[in-house]
């Protein structure tokens, strides 16, 4: 693996991790307000990040 591939893999992983953390934080905040969907927000955030990254790869 070249250094450029490692950087791209690390960037992809950080984007996925950031999306998951943001989704979990949003879900946790909603649960504290007696609303539902803690895991749902994390799953939706991950799915949106994966779709946007896949589209970016396919288009460019």
BELKA-V911370 format. One record per backbone hydrogen bond with DSSP energy under -1.0 kcal/mol. CO is the residue of the C=O (numbers start at 1). NH is the residue of the N-H. If there is no record, write none. Layout:
co:nh
CO:NH
CO:NH
//
This chain:
co:nh
2:6
3:7
4:8
5:9
6:10
7:11
8:12
9:13
10:14
11:15
12:16
13:17
14:18
15:19
16:20
17:21
18:22
19:23
20:24
21:25
22:26
23:27
24:28
25:29
26:30
27:31
28:32
30:35
31:34
37:41
38:42
39:43
40:44
41:45
42:46
43:47
44:48
45:49
46:50
47:51
48:52
49:53
50:54
51:55
52:56
53:57
54:58
55:59
56:60
//
